[in-house]
């Protein structure tokens, strides 16, 4: 019986995030929202609502412009992480969740995720780095992502799915996905499998070399 952990990146959005929260509440599902600092700054009430309803709040950098492993600019990675964490403030989980931007803008898990400076920031700041294993590309296929998501989730024992609370139209089908997964016997769990957590509270807890660029900002 597969386990699915829901997560949402790149929000909050004033129209889409409330719909996502309403849908999750109907299904009694708790998720994690990996927010952008630049959006959180002006839309904090949405994140406060998510937190109040039992969802975890994670850090997804401030600007989300360049994967941290592709930056050689000193202090860029540490600033992207620390600036957003400061904005999250008391809404942060005690494990201080951080999710990097996927390599190539398509959710790829490779050395574009982090550089040495980013990893050092995560370790010194006692962050928990959360990756993923299911990316149905809802932003690219807003009408057709559900079947792809179901297939990918049911191929593995514990899926950590990445969706996006963005105005693409994709989240109009979130209820359909949740109903279909539940009908097929999926169990929804908020926590993440160890394989998707290479750094836990600042401690290297899994293979990290595949996700850190060599020769990046130090």
TORKOL-4160 file (C-alpha; in steps of 0.2 Angstrom, whole numbers, padded with zeros to 4 digits, m for minus):
218
<pt num="1" X="0000" Y="0000" Z="0000"/>
<pt num="2" X="0009" Y="0016" Z="m0006"/>
<pt num="3" X="0012" Y="0031" Z="0005"/>
<pt num="4" X="0011" Y="0048" Z="m0002"/>
<pt num="5" X="0018" Y="0064" Z="0006"/>
<pt num="6" X="0011" Y="0080" Z="m0002"/>
<pt num="7" X="0022" Y="0096" Z="m0004"/>
<pt num="8" X="0019" Y="0112" Z="m0013"/>
<pt num="9" X="0033" Y="0124" Z="m0020"/>
<pt num="10" X="0034" Y="0142" Z="m0026"/>
<pt num="11" X="0020" Y="0149" Z="m0017"/>
<pt num="12" X="0010" Y="0157" Z="m0008"/>
<pt num="13" X="m0002" Y="0163" Z="m0022"/>
<pt num="14" X="m0017" Y="0174" Z="m0017"/>
<pt num="15" X="m0029" Y="0164" Z="m0027"/>
<pt num="16" X="m0022" Y="0146" Z="m0028"/>
<pt num="17" X="m0015" Y="0143" Z="m0011"/>
<pt num="18" X="m0032" Y="0146" Z="m0002"/>
<pt num="19" X="m0040" Y="0133" Z="m0015"/>
<pt num="20" X="m0026" Y="0121" Z="m0011"/>
<pt num="21" X="m0029" Y="0123" Z="0008"/>
<pt num="22" X="m0047" Y="0121" Z="0006"/>
<pt num="23" X="m0045" Y="0105" Z="m0004"/>
<pt num="24" X="m0032" Y="0097" Z="0008"/>
<pt num="25" X="m0044" Y="0101" Z="0023"/>
<pt num="26" X="m0058" Y="0092" Z="0015"/>
<pt num="27" X="m0047" Y="0077" Z="0014"/>
<pt num="28" X="m0039" Y="0079" Z="0031"/>
<pt num="29" X="m0022" Y="0079" Z="0023"/>
<pt num="30" X="m0007" Y="0089" Z="0030"/>
<pt num="31" X="0007" Y="0094" Z="0018"/>
<pt num="32" X="0022" Y="0105" Z="0018"/>
<pt num="33" X="0023" Y="0122" Z="0009"/>
<pt num="34" X="0040" Y="0127" Z="0003"/>
<pt num="35" X="0038" Y="0145" Z="0001"/>
<pt num="36" X="0048" Y="0159" Z="m0008"/>
<pt num="37" X="0053" Y="0173" Z="0003"/>
<pt num="38" X="0049" Y="0186" Z="m0010"/>
<pt num="39" X="0031" Y="0180" Z="m0010"/>
<pt num="40" X="0030" Y="0177" Z="0008"/>
<pt num="41" X="0035" Y="0195" Z="0012"/>
<pt num="42" X="0018" Y="0202" Z="0005"/>
<pt num="43" X="0007" Y="0187" Z="0008"/>
<pt num="44" X="0011" Y="0181" Z="0025"/>
<pt num="45" X="m0007" Y="0179" Z="0030"/>
<pt num="46" X="m0009" Y="0164" Z="0018"/>
<pt num="47" X="0006" Y="0155" Z="0026"/>
<pt num="48" X="0000" Y="0159" Z="0043"/>
<pt num="49" X="m0016" Y="0150" Z="0038"/>
<pt num="50" X="m0007" Y="0135" Z="0032"/>
<pt num="51" X="0003" Y="0134" Z="0048"/>
<pt num="52" X="m0013" Y="0136" Z="0059"/>
<pt num="53" X="m0021" Y="0121" Z="0049"/>
<pt num="54" X="m0006" Y="0110" Z="0053"/>
<pt num="55" X="0004" Y="0111" Z="0037"/>
<pt num="56" X="0023" Y="0113" Z="0039"/>
<pt num="57" X="0032" Y="0128" Z="0032"/>
<pt num="58" X="0048" Y="0126" Z="0023"/>
<pt num="59" X="0061" Y="0137" Z="0015"/>
<pt num="60" X="0062" Y="0137" Z="m0005"/>
<pt num="61" X="0075" Y="0151" Z="m0006"/>
<pt num="62" X="0070" Y="0170" Z="m0009"/>
<pt num="63" X="0070" Y="0173" Z="m0027"/>
<pt num="64" X="0070" Y="0155" Z="m0035"/>
<pt num="65" X="0080" Y="0162" Z="m0050"/>
<pt num="66" X="0095" Y="0151" Z="m0051"/>
<pt num="67" X="0098" Y="0133" Z="m0044"/>
<pt num="68" X="0111" Y="0136" Z="m0030"/>
<pt num="69" X="0123" Y="0124" Z="m0037"/>
<pt num="70" X="0125" Y="0135" Z="m0053"/>
<pt num="71" X="0130" Y="0150" Z="m0044"/>
<pt num="72" X="0148" Y="0155" Z="m0041"/>
<pt num="73" X="0143" Y="0171" Z="m0033"/>
<pt num="74" X="0149" Y="0173" Z="m0015"/>
<pt num="75" X="0136" Y="0175" Z="m0002"/>
<pt num="76" X="0122" Y="0172" Z="m0014"/>
<pt num="77" X="0117" Y="0155" Z="m0008"/>
<pt num="78" X="0118" Y="0159" Z="0010"/>
<pt num="79" X="0108" Y="0175" Z="0008"/>
<pt num="80" X="0094" Y="0166" Z="m0002"/>
<pt num="81" X="0092" Y="0154" Z="0012"/>
<pt num="82" X="0094" Y="0165" Z="0027"/>
<pt num="83" X="0084" Y="0179" Z="0021"/>
<pt num="84" X="0069" Y="0168" Z="0018"/>
<pt num="85" X="0071" Y="0159" Z="0035"/>
<pt num="86" X="0070" Y="0176" Z="0044"/>
<pt num="87" X="0054" Y="0180" Z="0035"/>
<pt num="88" X="0047" Y="0163" Z="0040"/>
<pt num="89" X="0051" Y="0167" Z="0058"/>
<pt num="90" X="0040" Y="0158" Z="0071"/>
<pt num="91" X="0031" Y="0149" Z="0057"/>
<pt num="92" X="0046" Y="0138" Z="0054"/>
<pt num="93" X="0045" Y="0119" Z="0060"/>
<pt num="94" X="0058" Y="0115" Z="0073"/>
<pt num="95" X="0067" Y="0105" Z="0060"/>
<pt num="96" X="0070" Y="0120" Z="0049"/>
<pt num="97" X="0065" Y="0113" Z="0032"/>
<pt num="98" X="0074" Y="0119" Z="0016"/>
<pt num="99" X="0071" Y="0113" Z="m0002"/>
<pt num="100" X="0083" Y="0118" Z="m0015"/>
<pt num="101" X="0077" Y="0123" Z="m0033"/>
<pt num="102" X="0078" Y="0108" Z="m0045"/>
<pt num="103" X="0092" Y="0108" Z="m0058"/>
<pt num="104" X="0087" Y="0114" Z="m0075"/>
<pt num="105" X="0070" Y="0120" Z="m0069"/>
<pt num="106" X="0063" Y="0103" Z="m0071"/>
<pt num="107" X="0065" Y="0095" Z="m0054"/>
<pt num="108" X="0081" Y="0086" Z="m0058"/>
<pt num="109" X="0091" Y="0079" Z="m0044"/>
<pt num="110" X="0109" Y="0083" Z="m0048"/>
<pt num="111" X="0124" Y="0094" Z="m0043"/>
<pt num="112" X="0114" Y="0109" Z="m0048"/>
<pt num="113" X="0104" Y="0109" Z="m0032"/>
<pt num="114" X="0118" Y="0115" Z="m0020"/>
<pt num="115" X="0135" Y="0122" Z="m0019"/>
<pt num="116" X="0148" Y="0122" Z="m0005"/>
<pt num="117" X="0142" Y="0138" Z="0002"/>
<pt num="118" X="0124" Y="0132" Z="0002"/>
<pt num="119" X="0128" Y="0115" Z="0011"/>
<pt num="120" X="0138" Y="0124" Z="0024"/>
<pt num="121" X="0124" Y="0136" Z="0027"/>
<pt num="122" X="0112" Y="0121" Z="0030"/>
<pt num="123" X="0124" Y="0112" Z="0041"/>
<pt num="124" X="0128" Y="0127" Z="0052"/>
<pt num="125" X="0110" Y="0133" Z="0053"/>
<pt num="126" X="0104" Y="0116" Z="0058"/>
<pt num="127" X="0092" Y="0115" Z="0043"/>
<pt num="128" X="0084" Y="0099" Z="0036"/>
<pt num="129" X="0086" Y="0098" Z="0017"/>
<pt num="130" X="0070" Y="0089" Z="0009"/>
<pt num="131" X="0071" Y="0082" Z="m0008"/>
<pt num="132" X="0058" Y="0073" Z="m0018"/>
<pt num="133" X="0055" Y="0058" Z="m0029"/>
<pt num="134" X="0039" Y="0062" Z="m0039"/>
<pt num="135" X="0038" Y="0077" Z="m0051"/>
<pt num="136" X="0023" Y="0076" Z="m0062"/>
<pt num="137" X="0026" Y="0093" Z="m0070"/>
<pt num="138" X="0010" Y="0100" Z="m0066"/>
<pt num="139" X="0016" Y="0117" Z="m0072"/>
<pt num="140" X="0019" Y="0111" Z="m0089"/>
<pt num="141" X="0004" Y="0099" Z="m0090"/>
<pt num="142" X="m0010" Y="0108" Z="m0080"/>
<pt num="143" X="m0024" Y="0097" Z="m0088"/>
<pt num="144" X="m0014" Y="0080" Z="m0088"/>
<pt num="145" X="m0003" Y="0079" Z="m0073"/>
<pt num="146" X="m0015" Y="0068" Z="m0063"/>
<pt num="147" X="m0013" Y="0052" Z="m0072"/>
<pt num="148" X="0006" Y="0054" Z="m0073"/>
<pt num="149" X="0007" Y="0058" Z="m0054"/>
<pt num="150" X="m0003" Y="0043" Z="m0050"/>
<pt num="151" X="0008" Y="0031" Z="m0060"/>
<pt num="152" X="0024" Y="0038" Z="m0052"/>
<pt num="153" X="0017" Y="0038" Z="m0035"/>
<pt num="154" X="0011" Y="0020" Z="m0036"/>
<pt num="155" X="0028" Y="0014" Z="m0043"/>
<pt num="156" X="0037" Y="0017" Z="m0026"/>
<pt num="157" X="0034" Y="0013" Z="m0008"/>
<pt num="158" X="0034" Y="0031" Z="m0001"/>
<pt num="159" X="0032" Y="0045" Z="m0014"/>
<pt num="160" X="0036" Y="0063" Z="m0010"/>
<pt num="161" X="0027" Y="0073" Z="m0023"/>
<pt num="162" X="0031" Y="0091" Z="m0029"/>
<pt num="163" X="0016" Y="0101" Z="m0034"/>
<pt num="164" X="0015" Y="0120" Z="m0036"/>
<pt num="165" X="0002" Y="0132" Z="m0029"/>
<pt num="166" X="0004" Y="0143" Z="m0044"/>
<pt num="167" X="m0009" Y="0151" Z="m0056"/>
<pt num="168" X="m0007" Y="0138" Z="m0070"/>
<pt num="169" X="m0024" Y="0130" Z="m0068"/>
<pt num="170" X="m0016" Y="0113" Z="m0062"/>
<pt num="171" X="m0023" Y="0114" Z="m0044"/>
<pt num="172" X="m0041" Y="0113" Z="m0051"/>
<pt num="173" X="m0037" Y="0095" Z="m0052"/>
<pt num="174" X="m0030" Y="0092" Z="m0035"/>
<pt num="175" X="m0046" Y="0085" Z="m0028"/>
<pt num="176" X="m0047" Y="0073" Z="m0042"/>
<pt num="177" X="m0029" Y="0067" Z="m0039"/>
<pt num="178" X="m0032" Y="0065" Z="m0020"/>
<pt num="179" X="m0049" Y="0056" Z="m0023"/>
<pt num="180" X="m0041" Y="0044" Z="m0036"/>
<pt num="181" X="m0026" Y="0040" Z="m0024"/>
<pt num="182" X="m0037" Y="0037" Z="m0009"/>
<pt num="183" X="m0048" Y="0025" Z="m0020"/>
<pt num="184" X="m0033" Y="0015" Z="m0025"/>
<pt num="185" X="m0028" Y="0013" Z="m0007"/>
<pt num="186" X="m0014" Y="0026" Z="m0004"/>
<pt num="187" X="m0010" Y="0032" Z="0013"/>
<pt num="188" X="m0006" Y="0051" Z="0015"/>
<pt num="189" X="0008" Y="0055" Z="0028"/>
<pt num="190" X="0016" Y="0072" Z="0032"/>
<pt num="191" X="0033" Y="0066" Z="0036"/>
<pt num="192" X="0047" Y="0062" Z="0023"/>
<pt num="193" X="0056" Y="0046" Z="0020"/>
<pt num="194" X="0074" Y="0046" Z="0025"/>
<pt num="195" X="0080" Y="0044" Z="0007"/>
<pt num="196" X="0073" Y="0061" Z="0003"/>
<pt num="197" X="0082" Y="0069" Z="0018"/>
<pt num="198" X="0101" Y="0070" Z="0015"/>
<pt num="199" X="0103" Y="0083" Z="0029"/>
<pt num="200" X="0093" Y="0082" Z="0045"/>
<pt num="201" X="0095" Y="0097" Z="0058"/>
<pt num="202" X="0112" Y="0101" Z="0051"/>
<pt num="203" X="0119" Y="0083" Z="0051"/>
<pt num="204" X="0123" Y="0074" Z="0035"/>
<pt num="205" X="0111" Y="0060" Z="0035"/>
<pt num="206" X="0112" Y="0053" Z="0018"/>
<pt num="207" X="0122" Y="0054" Z="0002"/>
<pt num="208" X="0125" Y="0072" Z="m0002"/>
<pt num="209" X="0139" Y="0072" Z="m0015"/>
<pt num="210" X="0127" Y="0069" Z="m0030"/>
<pt num="211" X="0118" Y="0086" Z="m0025"/>
<pt num="212" X="0133" Y="0098" Z="m0022"/>
<pt num="213" X="0142" Y="0106" Z="m0037"/>
<pt num="214" X="0161" Y="0105" Z="m0037"/>
<pt num="215" X="0170" Y="0121" Z="m0038"/>
<pt num="216" X="0155" Y="0132" Z="m0033"/>
<pt num="217" X="0155" Y="0146" Z="m0021"/>
<pt num="218" X="0164" Y="0140" Z="m0006"/>
